[in-house]
Amino acid sequence: MAEKTYNVAVVGANGAVGEEIVTILQEIDFPLNKLVPLASARSVGKSIDFNGSSISIIELTHDIFEKEEIEIALFSAGGSVSATFAPSAVKAGAVVIDNTSHFRMDKDIPLVVPEVNPEDISMWKKSGIIANPNCSTIQMVQALKPLDDVYGLKRVDVSTYQATSGAGKVAMEELVTQMQDFFAFKLSESEHKAFNQQIALNVIPQIDVFTENGYTKEEMKMVNETTKIMHKNVALSATCVRVPTLRGHAEALTLTFEKDILADEAREILSKAPNLVILDNPDEALYPMPSTCVDKNETFIGRIRNDMYAKNMLHLFVVADNLRVGAATNAVRIAQKWIEIEEGKLI
Ligand SMILES: NC(=O)c1ccc[n+]([C@@H]2O[C@H](COP(=O)([O-])OP(=O)(O)OC[C@H]3O[C@@H](n4cnc5c(N)ncnc54)[C@H](OP(=O)(O)O)[C@@H]3O)[C@@H](O)[C@H]2O)c1
C-alpha cells in the first residue's frame, strides 16, 4: 500500500490512450487524491466519467500543473504537445510519464517496461521524465526478456499485424467508415486521411514514414528502443504492417539464441514470467488473437515452436491490447513503480 495519495493529470484524457488510462485508474487500487483530465481548447465543455462522477476536462496550459498541484502527469496527446508542455509539468514538480515518441531516445531519459527494466526508473530525477516505449516494442520485450535471461538472445526477426487504434481514434473511425462504405457499394469513393492507403479489406506494409535505410520509422523504433530497454545490442529486423482490426497488435517472432532452446522449456519459462499468459494448444486451436486481448492488461503468447532447421531458433506469436499493454497499462505500471521507489519500498 502506498503511504500517501497523489494528484494525477492525464494529458489527452479523451483520446484513445487517455481514455484507457482513466479506465485503468478506476479498475486498480491506485493511490489517487485527485484526477485532472486535460486536453485541448476543443474539449473544454466536455467531461469524463470517473468512479460515478463527472469531471470537466480542463484546457492544457503551462500553468495548470502548478495550479492543480500535480505530482504525476501522464502525457498522451502527441509528441509536439509533450515537447511543449512536459517541461512545465516538471517545473511544477511533477514526474512526467510520456507515451509519445518525443523523449524515448534521449540518453538522460529512462525508457521503461516495468517487467524488463524497472531499475531504470530511478534515473528519472535527471530530467523529471520517464518515457513509455512504442506499443509494438512493449509487448515484444516482455516476451524477449525471460528467454534472454536463460538462453542469451542474439537476433529477432519480427513481423507485426498492428490495429488501427495504434494511430488514434480518427484512424479507428476511418476503418469503420470504409467498411460502411463497402456495404453501401461506395468503398472506392471512401476517403482515407489517417492512412495513406485504403485500410478496409486491405493490409498496409507501412507504418509511419520511410527512413533512408528502407525501413520505416515504426520499424526503427522497434530496433532502437529494444536496445535501450534491454541494455543489449540485439540484432533486430522488423516489418510493421497495419491490418484492418480495431484493437490488439499481433507479432510473429523468430528468435535466435546463443544456446539451443526447446519449445517446451521456453513455454515453461514464459508461463512463469510476469503479466504473460500462454495460450498454446494446437489440438484445440488455442492461440492468441487480437479478439483475445481487448481490454486485458496481459500479453498473450502462443504458437511456440522450434525451428525445423536450427536448434537455437524459436518461433512464437505474441498479442496484446495496444491501447492498454502497449500504452496505458505500461504508463500506469511505471507510475506504480515510481511511487514504490519514491516511498523507499523498491530497489
Ligand atoms: N494509440 C496507441 O496505440 C498508442 C500507443 C502508444 C503511444 N501512443 C501515443 O500517444 C499519443 C496519443 O495517441 P492517441 O492514440 O490517444 O491519440 P488520439 O486518440 O488522437 O487522442 C489525442 C488526445 O490528445 C489531445 N490533444 C491533441 N492536441 C492537443 C493539444 N494541442 N493540447 C492538448 N491536448 C491535445 C486530444 O484532445 P482534443 O480532442 O481536445 O484535441 C486527445 O485527447 C500519440 O503521441 C501516440 O503516438 C499511442
The ligand as an SDF file (V2000), in Angstrom:
LIG
                    3D

 48 52  0  0  0  0  0  0  0  0999 V2000
   -2.8480    4.5670  -29.8870 N   0  0  0  0  0  0  0  0  0  0  0  0
   -1.8210    3.8200  -29.4700 C   0  0  0  0  0  0  0  0  0  0  0  0
   -1.8230    2.5560  -29.5330 O   0  0  0  0  0  0  0  0  0  0  0  0
   -0.6160    4.4700  -28.8680 C   0  0  0  0  0  0  0  0  0  0  0  0
    0.3250    3.6650  -28.2360 C   0  0  0  0  0  0  0  0  0  0  0  0
    1.4450    4.2490  -27.6750 C   0  0  0  0  0  0  0  0  0  0  0  0
    1.5950    5.6190  -27.7590 C   0  0  0  0  0  0  0  0  0  0  0  0
    0.6820    6.3850  -28.3920 N   0  0  0  0  0  0  0  0  0  0  0  0
    0.9190    7.8390  -28.4600 C   0  0  0  0  0  0  0  0  0  0  0  0
    0.0360    8.5220  -27.5730 O   0  0  0  0  0  0  0  0  0  0  0  0
   -0.3290    9.7920  -28.1490 C   0  0  0  0  0  0  0  0  0  0  0  0
   -1.8450    9.8960  -28.2160 C   0  0  0  0  0  0  0  0  0  0  0  0
   -2.3340    8.8690  -29.0310 O   0  0  0  0  0  0  0  0  0  0  0  0
   -3.8980    8.5210  -29.1240 P   0  0  0  0  0  0  0  0  0  0  0  0
   -3.9530    7.2950  -29.9340 O   0  0  0  0  0  0  0  0  0  0  0  0
   -4.5520    8.5300  -27.7820 O   0  0  0  0  0  0  0  0  0  0  0  0
   -4.4450    9.7920  -29.9780 O   0  0  0  0  0  0  0  0  0  0  0  0
   -5.9110   10.3720  -30.1180 P   0  0  0  0  0  0  0  0  0  0  0  0
   -6.9530    9.3330  -29.9580 O   0  0  0  0  0  0  0  0  0  0  0  0
   -5.8940   11.1480  -31.3890 O   0  0  0  0  0  0  0  0  0  0  0  0
   -6.0510   11.4190  -28.8790 O   0  0  0  0  0  0  0  0  0  0  0  0
   -5.2780   12.5790  -28.7890 C   0  0  0  0  0  0  0  0  0  0  0  0
   -5.5520   13.2920  -27.4600 C   0  0  0  0  0  0  0  0  0  0  0  0
   -4.6320   14.3740  -27.3440 O   0  0  0  0  0  0  0  0  0  0  0  0
   -5.3490   15.6030  -27.1570 C   0  0  0  0  0  0  0  0  0  0  0  0
   -4.6660   16.7020  -27.8230 N   0  0  0  0  0  0  0  0  0  0  0  0
   -4.3550   16.8310  -29.1180 C   0  0  0  0  0  0  0  0  0  0  0  0
   -3.7490   18.0140  -29.3580 N   0  0  0  0  0  0  0  0  0  0  0  0
   -3.6770   18.6390  -28.1640 C   0  0  0  0  0  0  0  0  0  0  0  0
   -3.1650   19.9020  -27.7480 C   0  0  0  0  0  0  0  0  0  0  0  0
   -2.6020   20.7480  -28.6100 N   0  0  0  0  0  0  0  0  0  0  0  0
   -3.2560   20.2320  -26.4410 N   0  0  0  0  0  0  0  0  0  0  0  0
   -3.8290   19.3910  -25.5530 C   0  0  0  0  0  0  0  0  0  0  0  0
   -4.3470   18.1890  -25.8860 N   0  0  0  0  0  0  0  0  0  0  0  0
   -4.2650   17.8230  -27.1870 C   0  0  0  0  0  0  0  0  0  0  0  0
   -6.6990   15.3400  -27.7660 C   0  0  0  0  0  0  0  0  0  0  0  0
   -7.6330   16.2340  -27.2240 O   0  0  0  0  0  0  0  0  0  0  0  0
   -8.6190   17.0890  -28.2030 P   0  0  0  0  0  0  0  0  0  0  0  0
   -9.7190   16.1470  -28.5560 O   0  0  0  0  0  0  0  0  0  0  0  0
   -9.0330   18.2070  -27.3190 O   0  0  0  0  0  0  0  0  0  0  0  0
   -7.7870   17.5200  -29.3650 O   0  0  0  0  0  0  0  0  0  0  0  0
   -6.9460   13.8880  -27.3370 C   0  0  0  0  0  0  0  0  0  0  0  0
   -7.3790   13.8550  -26.0010 O   0  0  0  0  0  0  0  0  0  0  0  0
    0.3850    9.8500  -29.5040 C   0  0  0  0  0  0  0  0  0  0  0  0
    1.5950   10.5490  -29.3590 O   0  0  0  0  0  0  0  0  0  0  0  0
    0.6460    8.4160  -29.8370 C   0  0  0  0  0  0  0  0  0  0  0  0
    1.7540    8.2640  -30.6780 O   0  0  0  0  0  0  0  0  0  0  0  0
   -0.4480    5.8520  -28.9310 C   0  0  0  0  0  0  0  0  0  0  0  0
  1  2  1  0
  2  3  2  0
  2  4  1  0
  4  5  1  0
  4 48  2  0
  5  6  2  0
  6  7  1  0
  7  8  2  0
  8  9  1  0
  8 48  1  0
  9 10  1  0
  9 46  1  0
 10 11  1  0
 11 12  1  0
 11 44  1  0
 12 13  1  0
 13 14  1  0
 14 15  2  0
 14 16  1  0
 14 17  1  0
 17 18  1  0
 18 19  2  0
 18 20  1  0
 18 21  1  0
 21 22  1  0
 22 23  1  0
 23 24  1  0
 23 42  1  0
 24 25  1  0
 25 26  1  0
 25 36  1  0
 26 27  1  0
 26 35  1  0
 27 28  2  0
 28 29  1  0
 29 30  1  0
 29 35  2  0
 30 31  1  0
 30 32  2  0
 32 33  1  0
 33 34  2  0
 34 35  1  0
 36 37  1  0
 36 42  1  0
 37 38  1  0
 38 39  2  0
 38 40  1  0
 38 41  1  0
 42 43  1  0
 44 45  1  0
 44 46  1  0
 46 47  1  0
M  CHG  2   8   1  16  -1
M  END
$$$$
